[in-house]
Every structure is written in structure tokens, then in C-alpha cells.
């Protein structure tokens, strides 16, 4: 059994569901830790009115008993508190009221391609599922993965490094403790001056009816070398991470380590030289590879960055075409956020955690958490891992 998960649910339907399969039995879960993750995803200056309605919590429906996993699929439900306001428009069953259809696809959204592909007249049938509301279910699943990783000594963090034209300065190399206060920043940025400038930039562009993109970074600490594999393209961890992070709504680019920087320099400045000492064992003095070599972890911190495009729902809509009349029209206007980069960092953590948890499950197995821990200890001993 490997670790897998799926989500279901529409943005304004009754709720979202995540089903996580493959977590070992006997793993202790803390309800507060799961709900904390849900609340973190709702943070961030630049969110719209919806976040005042929702207050996401994880309702466990299966796979957990008295705070411990059973080894069976874990189903979690995240209710949409906004649903009563959409009861007629999103009811699973026919309603008497006449429900208005949307025929005005937004450039940059799934609206047009989704409507054509699935044969929907009403674009709402696409946008409801394409909405980034779905990321609440990913974070619920990721919170479970994080609990597994925590038991294995791994932590996953994120921070915002750019919103529109404002970039945080490159700081010193970050360790896990450096992320302690990141959620106190209104934009989840570690640099105070940059945080302030980002908030100003969001306010300035929001007044101009603009949305904003940016960049976030996810780091994972405490990883052993050898997660993933060089032997098959499907098992390469870099590829799996890139797919998982790029699948987050609005993400248009993913980089691992100093990908774009090393592409422009010489080979002698692109790699991380190998050292061995009695105290540290195998180690590196640089981490340009972002903790990945040959599709595997190398024991250095994992560093993944993602670029997010500005949200495609604009309060000053772009030009589009009415799908019924085929006449030029303005794209639909929906209630929306100005930017989601701070929240997307939390979603990035969830996706990275799910991929890493899967890689640990693949390598160390474990129907019970103690089996996984015993296999991990034996592996560390075999390779002489000292961290
Ligand atoms: C979203 C549009 C907004 C966001 C939503 C994503 O929702 P609404 O149309 O209800 O105002 O608030 O994000 C969430 C609801 C969430 O929980 O993150 C979109 O079109 O992607």
C-alpha cells in the first residue's frame, strides 16, 4: 500500500471531502493541530469576503478512533458555511426556482475549456470545481500527512518571497525555527519591511481593480537521503513534487533549489560539494540543489518555490465571448480575492507534505507507525546517517 489521496467538492456546494489512504495505523493525531492548519490557509491580506463567512475545521468521518489512525482510509469533511446562501443554485437535486446560468468565461480560468470539454452550457458547472476553494480539502489531507512526518522527525514550512513587484530580500539560510513567527505577518513573509510593502502593494492594486500574483517557498527539514529514486521516471521525487505543486490553482511555475540561477552560471558553481566528518557524517556546505539529486533527497533541506499568476477573476473584467450568443462580452464578475499567495504557501506545504509522506511510506512501509519508525532507524544505521 502506498499513500494516496483524493478530494471532492464544489466551492459553493454543501462541503469538501478528502480521502487519504495509506497512513499507518497507530499514528496519534491532535485535533487542534489539524484545525490550526485549516485556519492558517485562511490567513493573508488580500482575501475577499468569503473568508469572513468560512471558518474551516476538519470533521473526521472514518479511519480514526480515539485520536489514533486505524490504517483504514481516512475521510475528512470540510463544510462550506456559505452553502445556505447557495442552496438553490447549488442544490444536488432539482429546485423549483429558475437558476440563472453563467455564459461569460474568464480568461485564465478553467471556464471555457472545461465547458467545451464536458459539454456544459452553464459555466458554473466548471468554475465551482476549478475554484481554489478545493485547496481546503488538500490542506486537510496535508495536515494528516504532516502528523505522519512529524512522527518521523520531518517538518514542512513556507513563506512568501514575492507579491507582484515587491520581493523579500534573500535572508540568511533558513532553519526550521526561523518560521516560528511567519503566520504573524499579514502576508506570511519573513521580512518586516517587505511585509509592509507587500500590504501596500495589495491595497494599491486592489483600488485599481487588479489582482496580484507572486512567489512562495516551501522548505522541509529532517529528511533522510534516498527518498524517491533515480531508477524510474515515475519514482523521481523532483518530478512528483513539481507535479503536485504545479497542480495548485494558479501555480504556473515550480523550481527546485536554485534552478533558474544555476542555469545561467558555470558547472563549478551549480553543485553541492560532498564532505564527510565524524561529527556530521555525510554533509554539504551549500544547498543549490534544494536537497535533491538524481530524483532523490540527499539529506539537505528540501527547497521548492512556486510562481502564482494573478487571480483570473477581475473586478474590471477582461474581454471574452458569450458562449451562447458568441458575441463579444465582458468576462463574468464574481466575488473574489485580490491575492492568494500567502494562503497558497500553506497549500504548498500540504502538497509537499503529502508527496514526502508518500515517499516515506514507499521506502519504509509500515502498516503500523512503529514498523515505519523501526525501518527508518535501521536504514539510518545502515547508511551511517548522523542527523
Ligand atoms: C475563488 C473565489 C473566492 C475565494 C475562493 C476561491 O470564493 P467566492 O467566489 O465564494 O468569493 O474566496 O477561495 C475560497 C473560498 C477558499 O476557501 O480559499 C476562486 O474562484 O478560485
Boltz pocket constraint, residues with backbone or C-beta under 6 A from the ligand:
constraints:
  - pocket:
      binder: B
      contacts: [[A, 11], [A, 41], [A, 48], [A, 49], [A, 50], [A, 51], [A, 54], [A, 82], [A, 127], [A, 130], [A, 131], [A, 132], [A, 133], [A, 135], [A, 136], [A, 313], [A, 334], [A, 335], [A, 336], [A, 337]]
      max_distance: 6.0
